[in-house]
């Protein structure tokens, strides 16, 4: 309790200092002020994340939910008349740290996954991802066409495209916190989420191509550009797996020749960042490359490091992920504008879009081929849109057709609400679905024994 009180006092002190610093900041803020501001922001985010996580864990909820709620409180302090934390929303260095955090999270998830086991659920993962793209797209299109009848048809199509995305980072963190990453459900969810990201990119590319073509007065779809997106997306994943499995053992064996402490961590991070960069270079999300990097690495590849006393890679990564991953989730909460909830038009549109997002992803649980799998948990695990949905919506604000933005500020606010609701709902719902299945599995043998 004393440690908890000390953390709260330190957090309040950081808030007060941040307020003073924000008042002194000018448009010509120098490098030293920027560094000081980021340091204070990290104090707020890290302490807030741990305090929020501790509170929610006391109620047997995942820590990630506490991190998201703390972010929402920090980002909306202005509603209470306190404007000292507004700089958190637009600090580019924080956004960069958050992006690195989610890259490391997906790299860690990839390390804890196994390609052979992924192949065992490959058909189900592909089916789940396919249904999880088609159904939300159609439902989102329908809701937008119903509630926004005067909007351009490409607005409806784009709203559907936004709903296609799945944020694997949220579900991956929940599964890790619950110790369920090794389950078949987790492998299907994570495999489907990666495929979902590729399919979502295809939808985004096609819809964006249609909008740009329509804005130029054309009616046909740019088939060659679309085909190129398909080829490079599929080619990256297949090529990464094929080449990486053959190259990474030699890379780590060569690196092991350098007798420097921490070389395993440095080599692994370099490999992760290289894969993330290559994914970004061809137009894919960086998290796809990070997940692929973790998926490719096996203990056999870096056995030389372990034999000479280096820590396990997952253990070596833990200090980095403990610091950087919460930055991502808190920043997600900071970007929520709670004042949007006060507008009935936005709230109504957001409510139906959110319902379409949830139902569309829940249906994909029915596409699982294996028997004895928790389909409810799989459908719930595919619900969160997270940063992917926000990125797609942001791109929509830059697209114009017939002189009008495809995604207006009002539509964007509704999408943000949908993103946050699906993100906040997923941790408790996934935990409920998995623990419910565990309880049933425990009760069934007991009942059988009693009958016999």
Secondary structure, DSSP 8 states (H G I E B T S, - for coil): -HHHHHHHHHHHHHHHHHHHHHHH--TT--HHHHHHHHHHHHHHHHHHHHHHHHHHHHTT--HHHHHHHHHHHHHTGGGGT--TTGGGGT-HHHHHHHHHHHHHHHHHHHHTS-HHHHHHTHHHHHHHHHHHHHHHHHHHHHHHHHH-TTS-HHHHHHHHHHHT---HHHHHHHHHHTT-TTSHHHHHHHHHHHHHHHHHHHHHHHHHHHHHHHHTT--S--HHHHHHHHHHHHHHHHHHHHHHHHHHHHHHHHHTTS--TTHHHHHHHHHHHHHHHHHHHTTS-HHHHHHHHHHH--GGGGHHHHHTT---HHHHHHHHHHHHHHHHHHHHHHT--GGGGG-HHHHHHHHHHHHHHHHHHHHGGGG--SSS--HHHHHHHT---HHHHHHHHHHHTT-EETTEESS-HHHHHHHHHHHHHHHHHHHHHHHHHHHHHHHHHHHHHHHHHHH-
